[in-house]
Amino acid sequence: AQSVTQLGSHVSVSEGALVLLRCNYSSSVPPYLFWYVQYPNQGLQLLLKYTSAATLVKGINGFEAEFKKSETSFHLTKPSAHMSDAAEYFCAVSDNTDKLIFGTGTRLQVFP
Amino acid sequence: EAGVVQSPRYKIIEKKQPVAFWCNPISGHNTLYWYRQNLGQGPELLIRYENEEAVDDSQLPKDRFSAERLKGVDSTLKIQPAELGDSAVYLCASSLARSETQYFGPGTRLLVL
């Protein structure tokens, strides 16, 4: 069975600071990994996805994530936070059967 | 290009009442998904359609939930009767085909009193 653990339900950073959102996965087969962002009262938007190509994946809005098989991790980073990055972020895993298994989410707050 | 459209955006009902949610996927998207997102949780898949066919409904509580996708385009998810525990956000998503990127609608926020 596949699962995702997101460490930290809330993360707060200052504007301009590094953003690091943690995601660890469990999968018995090579995983496909995703990060989605959800703004208030909106649906989920895909930030980036890993599908077994390059281990460093670049996404939209300056976000990137690195797949580390040895650590079973897929942490999301952004060098410099912007106020508009405040949202809920979800990590998800799939075995490419089309079923996404989501984590419980991390709410990012950005302070001026 | 229009995104996934869902209606209503909000719904408040009393327990034991029926409720229905509607979803119109992105034009040309053959695969349609319904998810339920409980407060403080990530979305969980309820049912997936390939065109008109429900190909994965293992997580759909069939005693009270039903869904249909007539003509392989828009879809309706129904709950009858609703229970207090059904309060959640119901998300619809679509993709061009299986294993392609899923695009989500804004969701319907249901409150059962």
Interface residues (C-beta under 8 A of the other chain):
Chain A: V4 S9 Y36 N41 Q42 G43 L44 Q45 L46 K49 F90 A92 N96 T97 D98 K99 L100 F102 G103 T104 G105
Chain B: G3 V4 R9 T31 G40 Q41 G42 P43 E44 L45 R48 D56 L91 A93 R98 S99 T101 Q102 Y103 F104 G105 P106 G107
